Amino acid sequence: MRKIISLILSVVMVMTVFTACAGEKKVTTDGSTSMSSVIGALSEVFENETGITVAYNATGSSAGISAVMEGRCDIGLSSRSLKAEEIEKGLKETVLAYDGIAIIVNPENVISDLSLENIAKIYTGEITNWSELGGSDAEIVLIGREAGSGTRDGFESITDTKDKCKYRQELTSTGDVITAVASNPNAIGYASAASVKDTVKTVTVDGVEVNEENIKNGAYLVQRPFVLVTKEGSKLSDNAQKFFEFITSSDANEVITKAGVVPAN
């Protein structure tokens, strides 16, 4: 009799777990670390309104794209446009917003403006000392992102420095770049403008400040898209579809703007 009761209880427990999992309200996203602020803000509003949880795995743009391709998440997050070969594999991009890539230096640095040409020369090693630009007599320490980063891809494409940069450090997140520049008076780096803190200083590029107005009108040259990645012809789950529709609607624009980026809609 005890064996029968034990068996019945075990079956009930399994069925309870199965039912809970089946009824779980969850959306999974994976990818760009630069999109953490905007996705976090959008997820919070969506969860409060619907009760549906949004999980965000900050792995980097390329990893997020792979996660969609392999079916490991609902929506991929990329801070670069999809490449032709990725589109050929059946992926689709939807631009959520536009983000400026801020050029950042340590607050102690007297440099406040750099031309796009000089930024390229700094990162390719043609300019190696801050004194060449009117700064202190100190070697420039180049901080950047790891290979596969959407921020790095955007920066190198815009500055025409792809495969030419002489990085001292290649870091795996936006936050790490900001921390590295904040701790070294001679460092320079690049990071999503939406994520920049007052621990570092942003420089103007060709006299243009990185802000919403200048990103929107195209005056600030170092900018890139924030992209939602899905599979072409593959239907999202009901919960993921609700989240996708919300964040790409005009209702989300205020949240996106407050997160420091420019809505695409």
Helices and strands as residue ranges (DSSP letters): H 2-22, E 26-31, G 33-35, H 36-50, E 53-58, H 61-69, E 75-78, H 84-88, E 91-105, E 113-114, H 116-123, G 130-133, E 141-145, H 150-159, E 169-171, H 174-182, E 187-192, G 193-195, E 201-202, E 204-205, H 212-216, E 223-231, H 238-247, G 250-252, H 253-258, E 262-263
